[in-house]
Amino acid sequence: MSTPATATASTAAPVNRTFDVSGTRPVPFARLVKVELRKMTDTRAGRWMLGIIALATAGVVVLGFVLTRDDVDDRTFLSFFENTNTPQMLLLPVLGILLITQEWGQRTTLTTFALEPSRVKVVAAKTVAALLFGLAAVLLAGVISAVAAVVGGAADPWLDTEWLRLANLTLLQVMAVLQGVGFGLLLLNSAGAIVLFFALPVVVNIVAGFSSWVRENSPWFDIAMAQAPLYGYDPMTGERLAAALSGEQWTQLGVVTVIWIVLPFVIGMARVLRGEMK
């Protein structure tokens, strides 16, 4: 025979154990960007990459300083700043690739997307972090170039310095970072993305060399040829160009941006959205 306490317990309503998160605030986007910036500096590969970019930027300025010891008038801010574009154009895309692929290489994607279920927000935060690192590298190059120009002894260290030309060179670095992000999303593998990033343009150049028509029209599909006017020279003749690009040159730059940056980014984003996190 049951006691009253037992009867009460047996007829009590079941406890609702549902975990309600509807009132929880979403993670702020700025916090996601901060986390991605920290991820890059917390890993050994990330610290090495950032250090190499800084050393290469300073090293190329020092090298230019030494090579112009017989003609100090060549030690201008613009010449130093242009020299820094070469190592940064090679290294900043690798930085963008690592920011994307390190999650899959270290198998932390399941944790990342569990803490922030929106994969679009996570990829957007990684992209913004990559751009911030790229702009920081450009700023570092500007500071080092300015110091070298001031102490270089040139009669006019700011000769031919144009804001439009500096903006063009900065745009090159932004495109390089975004291209690295796109290739990282496309393959989600650090080694494969880096190899493809450097090998594919070489293959395109080799193919273009077999046909005069392809070579003449290469600025429409070869990103290096389309970007040459941003450097300030004609890709066909090698002549120095004005900082302002023509309408056709901007159109060519837009076409190659779609081919080399937008398309890999879209395909890679589809992979991230549909892929199973393990």
Secondary structure, 3 states (H helix, E strand, C coil): CCCHHHHHHHHCCCCCCCCCCCCCCCCCHHHHHHHHHHHHHHCHHHHHHHHHHHHHHHHHHHHHHHHCCCCHHHCCHHHHHHHHHHHHHHHHHHHHHHHHHHHHHCCCHHHHHHHCCCHHHHHHHHHHHHHHHHHHHHHHHHHHHHHHHHHCCCCCCCCCCCHHHHHHHHHHHHHHHHHHHHHHHHHCCHHHHHHHHHHHHHHHHHHHCCCHHHHHCHHHCCHHHHHHHHHCECCCCCCECCCCCCHHHHHHHHHHHHHHHHHHHHHHHHHHHHCCCC
